[in-house]
Amino acid sequence: MTDTNKLELIEEIKQLISVDGSSIDINPNYLEYFELEELEDIKQQLLNNKSNVKSFTKEYVEELYDKFS
């Protein structure tokens, strides 16, 4: 495990957590406890959640469009 990979992964996680896509601050002391595999899992869970939200939002917007059309 390289520190560079871990730092890149942490930056990706910060952006996924952010609402508007900008980077947010996470206390580095918390991140020291995570291994690379755990960070990869966190990232995957965030990507899955993002996908689920997009799908739900799309369905909701289509439903609203059908109601008001």
DAZI-V925829 format. One record per residue. N is the residue number from 1. RES is the residue in one small letter. PHI is phi in whole degrees, -180 to 180 (none if undefined). D_CENTER is the distance of its C-alpha to the mean C-alpha in Angstrom with 2 decimals. Layout:
n=(N,N)
res=(RES,RES)
phi=(PHI,PHI)
d_center=(D_CENTER,D_CENTER)
This chain:
n=(1,2,3,4,5,6,7,8,9,10,11,12,13,14,15,16,17,18,19,20,21,22,23,24,25,26,27,28,29,30,31,32,33,34,35,36,37,38,39,40,41,42,43,44,45,46,47,48,49,50,51,52,53,54,55,56,57,58,59,60,61,62,63,64,65,66,67,68,69)
res=(m,t,d,t,n,k,l,e,l,i,e,e,i,k,q,l,i,s,v,d,g,s,s,i,d,i,n,p,n,y,l,e,y,f,e,l,e,e,l,e,d,i,k,q,q,l,l,n,n,k,s,n,v,k,s,f,t,k,e,y,v,e,e,l,y,d,k,f,s)
phi=(none,-103,-64,-63,-61,-65,-66,-64,-64,-63,-63,-63,-64,-58,-70,-68,-72,-64,-75,-103,88,-81,-73,-118,-90,-120,-59,-60,-63,-70,-73,-62,-79,-90,-85,-57,-62,-67,-65,-63,-66,-60,-60,-63,-63,-66,-64,-64,-62,-62,-64,-65,-65,-61,-64,-62,-63,-61,-62,-65,-65,-64,-63,-63,-62,-65,-66,-99,-93)
d_center=(21.71,21.76,20.50,19.42,17.06,15.66,15.36,13.69,11.04,10.66,10.48,7.67,5.65,7.35,6.58,2.86,4.64,7.43,9.12,11.18,9.42,11.60,11.10,11.62,13.88,13.29,16.63,17.40,19.67,16.97,15.29,18.78,18.96,16.29,17.58,16.02,15.78,13.97,11.31,11.10,10.89,8.09,6.05,7.75,7.29,3.60,5.10,8.03,7.20,6.34,9.51,11.37,11.04,12.26,14.97,16.08,16.27,18.26,20.58,21.13,22.02,24.31,25.95,26.62,27.98,30.29,31.55,32.46,33.81)
